[in-house]
Amino acid sequence: MGDIAPALNYPQNIQAFDSSDIQQAALKYLSVDAYGVVVFRPKSVSLMDNG
């Protein structure tokens, strides 16, 4: 078994990041040559649908 402290402190650790931390990580790990776009749209609901 490992140390569970990182899991217990996860919310505080995430909230400790600021925008410059996220920007630095993006520059380090994300390639401008390999990316994709995802679009989420709500499922349309028919007014005639009863269920």
N, C-alpha and C positions, 0 to 999 in steps of 0.2 A: 504494500500500500504506500502511496505517496502522500505528500503534504497537500492538504485540502485548503490551506490558507488562500492561495490564489483564487480558488473558486468562490470562497466566502467573501473575498474583497473585490470581486470582479466589478460590481457596479461602481464602487468608489474609484477603481483604477481607470475605468472607461471615462468617468466624468472628469478625471484629472487631465485628460487630453484637451488641448486647445486647438484652434484652427491651424496654427503653424505646425503643430505636431502632425496633424492629419495631412497637411500639404507636403511635409517632408517625407512621410511614409508613401504618399501617392507618387511623388517624384522618384523615390527609390524603387518601388515595387511594381508600378503600373507602366506599361509601355504605351507610347503614343501610336505605335504601329499595330497594336493588337488590342482592339476594344470592340464592344458591341453595345447596342442600345436595346433596352427592354421597355415596352410601353404596357402599362396596366390600365384596363378600362373596366368599368363595372359591367356586369352581365345585364343585358337589356331585359326588361320585364314587360311582358305583354299585359295589357289591361284586360284581356280576355282570359288570362290564365287564372284558374281557380285554386291553384295549389302549389 
